[in-house]
Amino acid sequence: MASTKVNQSATQAFLEFECRFGKLSGQEQQLVGVNKLQMFVLLIDRKERMAIGMKLEDGDGANGLTED
């Protein structure tokens, strides 16, 4: 159940982020686009970042995730 709550919360945050991103001008989107994922991750709650990170980890680091 906690996993479902995290998924819903992360999905809601992503949809809000996408809505705000979509309101930027084309030039602003190009400037921000390179760092879009990093900006999204920094905007979500720390607990959610941790939960998402744990879901993505595969144990051997093959996916390229680091602790930072």
KEBA-934193 format. One record per atom (N, C-alpha, C): residue number from 1; x, y, z; residue in three letters; atom name. Coordinates in nm, 2 decimals, decimal comma. Each point is the difference from the previous one (the first is absolute). Layout:
BEGIN
resi = NUM&xx = X&yy = Y&zz = Z&resn = ALA&name = CA
...
***
This chain:
BEGIN
resi = 1&xx = 0,08&yy = -0,12&zz = 0,00&resn = MET&name = N
resi = 1&xx = -0,08&yy = 0,12&zz = 0,00&resn = MET&name = CA
resi = 1&xx = 0,09&yy = 0,13&zz = 0,00&resn = MET&name = C
resi = 2&xx = 0,10&yy = 0,00&zz = 0,08&resn = ALA&name = N
resi = 2&xx = 0,09&yy = 0,11&zz = 0,00&resn = ALA&name = CA
resi = 2&xx = 0,06&yy = 0,03&zz = -0,14&resn = ALA&name = C
resi = 3&xx = 0,04&yy = -0,11&zz = -0,07&resn = SER&name = N
resi = 3&xx = 0,05&yy = 0,01&zz = -0,13&resn = SER&name = CA
resi = 3&xx = -0,10&yy = 0,07&zz = -0,10&resn = SER&name = C
resi = 4&xx = -0,13&yy = -0,03&zz = 0,02&resn = THR&name = N
resi = 4&xx = -0,10&yy = 0,06&zz = -0,08&resn = THR&name = CA
resi = 4&xx = -0,01&yy = 0,15&zz = 0,03&resn = THR&name = C
resi = 5&xx = 0,01&yy = 0,03&zz = 0,13&resn = LYS&name = N
resi = 5&xx = -0,01&yy = 0,14&zz = 0,04&resn = LYS&name = CA
resi = 5&xx = 0,12&yy = 0,08&zz = -0,06&resn = LYS&name = C
resi = 6&xx = 0,12&yy = -0,05&zz = 0,00&resn = VAL&name = N
resi = 6&xx = 0,11&yy = 0,06&zz = -0,05&resn = VAL&name = CA
resi = 6&xx = -0,01&yy = 0,02&zz = -0,15&resn = VAL&name = C
resi = 7&xx = -0,05&yy = -0,10&zz = -0,07&resn = ASN&name = N
resi = 7&xx = -0,02&yy = 0,00&zz = -0,15&resn = ASN&name = CA
resi = 7&xx = -0,10&yy = 0,11&zz = -0,03&resn = ASN&name = C
resi = 8&xx = -0,11&yy = 0,01&zz = 0,07&resn = GLN&name = N
resi = 8&xx = -0,11&yy = 0,10&zz = -0,02&resn = GLN&name = CA
resi = 8&xx = 0,06&yy = 0,14&zz = 0,03&resn = GLN&name = C
resi = 9&xx = 0,07&yy = 0,02&zz = 0,10&resn = SER&name = N
resi = 9&xx = 0,06&yy = 0,13&zz = 0,04&resn = SER&name = CA
resi = 9&xx = 0,10&yy = 0,04&zz = -0,10&resn = SER&name = C
resi = 10&xx = 0,09&yy = -0,09&zz = -0,04&resn = ALA&name = N
resi = 10&xx = 0,10&yy = 0,03&zz = -0,10&resn = ALA&name = CA
resi = 10&xx = -0,07&yy = 0,04&zz = -0,14&resn = ALA&name = C
resi = 11&xx = -0,10&yy = -0,08&zz = -0,03&resn = THR&name = N
resi = 11&xx = -0,07&yy = 0,03&zz = -0,13&resn = THR&name = CA
resi = 11&xx = -0,07&yy = 0,14&zz = 0,01&resn = THR&name = C
resi = 12&xx = -0,06&yy = 0,03&zz = 0,11&resn = GLN&name = N
resi = 12&xx = -0,06&yy = 0,13&zz = 0,01&resn = GLN&name = CA
resi = 12&xx = 0,10&yy = 0,11&zz = -0,01&resn = GLN&name = C
resi = 13&xx = 0,12&yy = -0,02&zz = 0,07&resn = ALA&name = N
resi = 13&xx = 0,10&yy = 0,10&zz = -0,01&resn = ALA&name = CA
resi = 13&xx = 0,05&yy = 0,02&zz = -0,14&resn = ALA&name = C
resi = 14&xx = 0,02&yy = -0,11&zz = -0,07&resn = PHE&name = N
resi = 14&xx = 0,04&yy = 0,00&zz = -0,14&resn = PHE&name = CA
resi = 14&xx = -0,09&yy = 0,07&zz = -0,09&resn = PHE&name = C
resi = 15&xx = -0,13&yy = -0,02&zz = 0,02&resn = LEU&name = N
resi = 15&xx = -0,11&yy = 0,06&zz = -0,08&resn = LEU&name = CA
resi = 15&xx = 0,00&yy = 0,15&zz = 0,02&resn = LEU&name = C
resi = 16&xx = 0,02&yy = 0,04&zz = 0,13&resn = GLU&name = N
resi = 16&xx = 0,00&yy = 0,15&zz = 0,03&resn = GLU&name = CA
resi = 16&xx = 0,13&yy = 0,06&zz = -0,06&resn = GLU&name = C
resi = 17&xx = 0,11&yy = -0,07&zz = 0,00&resn = PHE&name = N
resi = 17&xx = 0,13&yy = 0,05&zz = -0,05&resn = PHE&name = CA
resi = 17&xx = -0,02&yy = 0,01&zz = -0,15&resn = PHE&name = C
resi = 18&xx = -0,06&yy = -0,09&zz = -0,07&resn = GLU&name = N
resi = 18&xx = -0,01&yy = 0,00&zz = -0,15&resn = GLU&name = CA
resi = 18&xx = -0,10&yy = 0,12&zz = -0,03&resn = GLU&name = C
resi = 19&xx = -0,10&yy = 0,02&zz = 0,08&resn = CYS&name = N
resi = 19&xx = -0,09&yy = 0,11&zz = -0,03&resn = CYS&name = CA
resi = 19&xx = 0,07&yy = 0,13&zz = 0,00&resn = CYS&name = C
resi = 20&xx = 0,08&yy = 0,02&zz = 0,11&resn = ARG&name = N
resi = 20&xx = 0,08&yy = 0,13&zz = 0,01&resn = ARG&name = CA
resi = 20&xx = 0,11&yy = 0,01&zz = -0,11&resn = ARG&name = C
resi = 21&xx = 0,06&yy = -0,11&zz = -0,03&resn = PHE&name = N
resi = 21&xx = 0,10&yy = 0,00&zz = -0,11&resn = PHE&name = CA
resi = 21&xx = -0,06&yy = 0,04&zz = -0,13&resn = PHE&name = C
resi = 22&xx = -0,12&yy = -0,06&zz = -0,03&resn = GLY&name = N
resi = 22&xx = -0,08&yy = 0,03&zz = -0,12&resn = GLY&name = CA
resi = 22&xx = -0,03&yy = 0,15&zz = -0,02&resn = GLY&name = C
resi = 23&xx = -0,01&yy = 0,07&zz = 0,11&resn = LYS&name = N
resi = 23&xx = -0,04&yy = 0,14&zz = 0,00&resn = LYS&name = CA
resi = 23&xx = 0,12&yy = 0,09&zz = -0,03&resn = LYS&name = C
resi = 24&xx = 0,12&yy = -0,05&zz = 0,00&resn = LEU&name = N
resi = 24&xx = 0,12&yy = 0,08&zz = -0,03&resn = LEU&name = CA
resi = 24&xx = 0,00&yy = 0,02&zz = -0,15&resn = LEU&name = C
resi = 25&xx = 0,07&yy = 0,11&zz = -0,04&resn = SER&name = N
resi = 25&xx = 0,02&yy = 0,03&zz = -0,14&resn = SER&name = CA
resi = 25&xx = 0,09&yy = -0,11&zz = -0,06&resn = SER&name = C
resi = 26&xx = 0,00&yy = 0,00&zz = -0,13&resn = GLY&name = N
resi = 26&xx = 0,08&yy = -0,10&zz = -0,07&resn = GLY&name = CA
resi = 26&xx = 0,15&yy = 0,01&zz = 0,03&resn = GLY&name = C
resi = 27&xx = 0,04&yy = 0,13&zz = 0,01&resn = GLN&name = N
resi = 27&xx = 0,14&yy = 0,03&zz = 0,03&resn = GLN&name = CA
resi = 27&xx = 0,03&yy = -0,05&zz = 0,14&resn = GLN&name = C
resi = 28&xx = -0,09&yy = 0,03&zz = 0,10&resn = GLU&name = N
resi = 28&xx = 0,02&yy = -0,04&zz = 0,13&resn = GLU&name = CA
resi = 28&xx = 0,00&yy = -0,15&zz = 0,02&resn = GLU&name = C
resi = 29&xx = -0,08&yy = -0,07&zz = -0,08&resn = GLN&name = N
resi = 29&xx = 0,00&yy = -0,15&zz = 0,00&resn = GLN&name = CA
resi = 29&xx = 0,13&yy = -0,05&zz = -0,05&resn = GLN&name = C
resi = 30&xx = 0,06&yy = 0,06&zz = -0,10&resn = GLN&name = N
resi = 30&xx = 0,12&yy = -0,05&zz = -0,05&resn = GLN&name = CA
resi = 30&xx = 0,11&yy = 0,02&zz = 0,10&resn = GLN&name = C
resi = 31&xx = 0,00&yy = 0,11&zz = 0,07&resn = LEU&name = N
resi = 31&xx = 0,11&yy = 0,03&zz = 0,10&resn = LEU&name = CA
resi = 31&xx = -0,02&yy = -0,10&zz = 0,12&resn = LEU&name = C
resi = 32&xx = -0,12&yy = -0,02&zz = 0,04&resn = VAL&name = N
resi = 32&xx = -0,02&yy = -0,09&zz = 0,12&resn = VAL&name = CA
resi = 32&xx = 0,00&yy = -0,14&zz = -0,04&resn = VAL&name = C
resi = 33&xx = -0,04&yy = -0,04&zz = -0,12&resn = GLY&name = N
resi = 33&xx = -0,01&yy = -0,13&zz = -0,04&resn = GLY&name = CA
resi = 33&xx = 0,11&yy = -0,10&zz = 0,03&resn = GLY&name = C
resi = 34&xx = 0,12&yy = 0,05&zz = -0,01&resn = VAL&name = N
resi = 34&xx = 0,12&yy = -0,08&zz = 0,02&resn = VAL&name = CA
resi = 34&xx = 0,00&yy = -0,05&zz = 0,15&resn = VAL&name = C
resi = 35&xx = -0,05&yy = 0,09&zz = 0,09&resn = ASN&name = N
resi = 35&xx = 0,01&yy = -0,04&zz = 0,14&resn = ASN&name = CA
resi = 35&xx = -0,14&yy = -0,03&zz = 0,06&resn = ASN&name = C
resi = 36&xx = -0,09&yy = -0,03&zz = -0,09&resn = LYS&name = N
resi = 36&xx = -0,14&yy = -0,03&zz = 0,04&resn = LYS&name = CA
resi = 36&xx = -0,02&yy = -0,11&zz = 0,10&resn = LYS&name = C
resi = 37&xx = 0,06&yy = -0,11&zz = -0,02&resn = LEU&name = N
resi = 37&xx = -0,01&yy = -0,11&zz = 0,09&resn = LEU&name = CA
resi = 37&xx = 0,06&yy = 0,03&zz = 0,14&resn = LEU&name = C
resi = 38&xx = 0,12&yy = 0,06&zz = -0,01&resn = GLN&name = N
resi = 38&xx = 0,06&yy = 0,04&zz = 0,13&resn = GLN&name = CA
resi = 38&xx = -0,08&yy = 0,10&zz = 0,08&resn = GLN&name = C
resi = 39&xx = -0,06&yy = 0,10&zz = -0,07&resn = MET&name = N
resi = 39&xx = -0,09&yy = 0,09&zz = 0,06&resn = MET&name = CA
resi = 39&xx = -0,12&yy = -0,06&zz = 0,07&resn = MET&name = C
resi = 40&xx = -0,06&yy = -0,10&zz = -0,08&resn = PHE&name = N
resi = 40&xx = -0,12&yy = -0,07&zz = 0,06&resn = PHE&name = CA
resi = 40&xx = 0,04&yy = -0,07&zz = 0,12&resn = PHE&name = C
resi = 41&xx = 0,11&yy = -0,08&zz = 0,00&resn = VAL&name = N
resi = 41&xx = 0,04&yy = -0,08&zz = 0,11&resn = VAL&name = CA
resi = 41&xx = 0,03&yy = 0,09&zz = 0,13&resn = VAL&name = C
resi = 42&xx = 0,06&yy = 0,12&zz = -0,03&resn = LEU&name = N
resi = 42&xx = 0,02&yy = 0,09&zz = 0,11&resn = LEU&name = CA
resi = 42&xx = -0,13&yy = 0,06&zz = 0,06&resn = LEU&name = C
resi = 43&xx = -0,10&yy = 0,01&zz = -0,08&resn = LEU&name = N
resi = 43&xx = -0,13&yy = 0,06&zz = 0,05&resn = LEU&name = CA
resi = 43&xx = -0,08&yy = -0,10&zz = 0,08&resn = LEU&name = C
resi = 44&xx = 0,01&yy = -0,13&zz = -0,02&resn = ILE&name = N
resi = 44&xx = -0,08&yy = -0,09&zz = 0,08&resn = ILE&name = CA
resi = 44&xx = 0,06&yy = -0,02&zz = 0,14&resn = ILE&name = C
resi = 45&xx = -0,09&yy = -0,05&zz = 0,08&resn = ASP&name = N
resi = 45&xx = 0,04&yy = -0,02&zz = 0,14&resn = ASP&name = CA
resi = 45&xx = 0,11&yy = -0,10&zz = 0,02&resn = ASP&name = C
resi = 46&xx = 0,09&yy = 0,03&zz = 0,10&resn = ARG&name = N
resi = 46&xx = 0,11&yy = -0,09&zz = 0,02&resn = ARG&name = CA
resi = 46&xx = -0,04&yy = -0,15&zz = 0,02&resn = ARG&name = C
resi = 47&xx = -0,10&yy = -0,02&zz = 0,07&resn = LYS&name = N
resi = 47&xx = -0,05&yy = -0,14&zz = 0,02&resn = LYS&name = CA
resi = 47&xx = -0,04&yy = -0,07&zz = -0,13&resn = LYS&name = C
resi = 48&xx = -0,06&yy = 0,08&zz = -0,08&resn = GLU&name = N
resi = 48&xx = -0,04&yy = -0,05&zz = -0,13&resn = GLU&name = CA
resi = 48&xx = 0,12&yy = -0,03&zz = -0,09&resn = GLU&name = C
resi = 49&xx = 0,10&yy = 0,09&zz = 0,00&resn = ARG&name = N
resi = 49&xx = 0,12&yy = -0,02&zz = -0,07&resn = ARG&name = CA
resi = 49&xx = 0,07&yy = -0,13&zz = 0,04&resn = ARG&name = C
resi = 50&xx = 0,00&yy = -0,02&zz = 0,13&resn = MET&name = N
resi = 50&xx = 0,06&yy = -0,13&zz = 0,06&resn = MET&name = CA
resi = 50&xx = -0,07&yy = -0,12&zz = -0,05&resn = MET&name = C
resi = 51&xx = -0,14&yy = 0,01&zz = 0,01&resn = ALA&name = N
resi = 51&xx = -0,08&yy = -0,12&zz = -0,04&resn = ALA&name = CA
resi = 51&xx = 0,01&yy = -0,03&zz = -0,15&resn = ALA&name = C
resi = 52&xx = 0,01&yy = 0,11&zz = -0,08&resn = ILE&name = N
resi = 52&xx = 0,01&yy = -0,02&zz = -0,15&resn = ILE&name = CA
resi = 52&xx = 0,14&yy = -0,06&zz = -0,03&resn = ILE&name = C
resi = 53&xx = 0,10&yy = 0,05&zz = 0,07&resn = GLY&name = N
resi = 53&xx = 0,14&yy = -0,05&zz = -0,02&resn = GLY&name = CA
resi = 53&xx = 0,01&yy = -0,14&zz = 0,04&resn = GLY&name = C
resi = 54&xx = -0,06&yy = -0,04&zz = 0,11&resn = MET&name = N
resi = 54&xx = 0,00&yy = -0,14&zz = 0,04&resn = MET&name = CA
resi = 54&xx = -0,06&yy = -0,09&zz = -0,10&resn = MET&name = C
resi = 55&xx = -0,11&yy = 0,05&zz = -0,06&resn = LYS&name = N
resi = 55&xx = -0,07&yy = -0,09&zz = -0,10&resn = LYS&name = CA
resi = 55&xx = 0,09&yy = -0,01&zz = -0,13&resn = LYS&name = C
resi = 56&xx = 0,08&yy = 0,10&zz = -0,03&resn = LEU&name = N
resi = 56&xx = 0,08&yy = -0,01&zz = -0,12&resn = LEU&name = CA
resi = 56&xx = 0,13&yy = -0,07&zz = 0,02&resn = LEU&name = C
resi = 57&xx = 0,04&yy = -0,01&zz = 0,13&resn = GLU&name = N
resi = 57&xx = 0,13&yy = -0,07&zz = 0,02&resn = GLU&name = CA
resi = 57&xx = -0,01&yy = -0,15&zz = -0,03&resn = GLU&name = C
resi = 58&xx = 0,10&yy = -0,05&zz = -0,06&resn = ASP&name = N
resi = 58&xx = 0,00&yy = -0,14&zz = -0,04&resn = ASP&name = CA
resi = 58&xx = 0,10&yy = -0,08&zz = 0,09&resn = ASP&name = C
resi = 59&xx = 0,07&yy = 0,06&zz = 0,09&resn = GLY&name = N
resi = 59&xx = 0,09&yy = -0,07&zz = 0,09&resn = GLY&name = CA
resi = 59&xx = 0,14&yy = 0,00&zz = -0,04&resn = GLY&name = C
resi = 60&xx = 0,03&yy = -0,01&zz = -0,13&resn = ASP&name = N
resi = 60&xx = 0,14&yy = -0,01&zz = -0,05&resn = ASP&name = CA
resi = 60&xx = 0,04&yy = 0,13&zz = -0,06&resn = ASP&name = C
resi = 61&xx = -0,08&yy = 0,11&zz = -0,01&resn = GLY&name = N
resi = 61&xx = 0,04&yy = 0,12&zz = -0,05&resn = GLY&name = CA
resi = 61&xx = 0,00&yy = 0,01&zz = -0,15&resn = GLY&name = C
resi = 62&xx = -0,05&yy = -0,10&zz = -0,07&resn = ALA&name = N
resi = 62&xx = 0,00&yy = 0,00&zz = -0,14&resn = ALA&name = CA
resi = 62&xx = -0,08&yy = 0,11&zz = -0,07&resn = ALA&name = C
resi = 63&xx = -0,10&yy = 0,05&zz = 0,08&resn = ASN&name = N
resi = 63&xx = -0,08&yy = 0,10&zz = -0,06&resn = ASN&name = CA
resi = 63&xx = 0,06&yy = 0,14&zz = 0,01&resn = ASN&name = C
resi = 64&xx = 0,12&yy = 0,01&zz = 0,06&resn = GLY&name = N
resi = 64&xx = 0,07&yy = 0,13&zz = 0,01&resn = GLY&name = CA
resi = 64&xx = -0,04&yy = 0,09&zz = 0,11&resn = GLY&name = C
resi = 65&xx = -0,09&yy = -0,04&zz = 0,09&resn = LEU&name = N
resi = 65&xx = -0,04&yy = 0,08&zz = 0,11&resn = LEU&name = CA
resi = 65&xx = 0,11&yy = 0,01&zz = 0,10&resn = LEU&name = C
resi = 66&xx = 0,02&yy = 0,12&zz = 0,06&resn = THR&name = N
resi = 66&xx = 0,09&yy = 0,02&zz = 0,10&resn = THR&name = CA
resi = 66&xx = -0,07&yy = 0,06&zz = 0,12&resn = THR&name = C
resi = 67&xx = 0,06&yy = 0,00&zz = 0,12&resn = GLU&name = N
resi = 67&xx = -0,06&yy = 0,05&zz = 0,12&resn = GLU&name = CA
resi = 67&xx = -0,03&yy = 0,15&zz = -0,01&resn = GLU&name = C
resi = 68&xx = 0,06&yy = 0,08&zz = -0,08&resn = ASP&name = N
resi = 68&xx = -0,03&yy = 0,14&zz = -0,01&resn = ASP&name = CA
resi = 68&xx = -0,11&yy = 0,02&zz = -0,11&resn = ASP&name = C
***
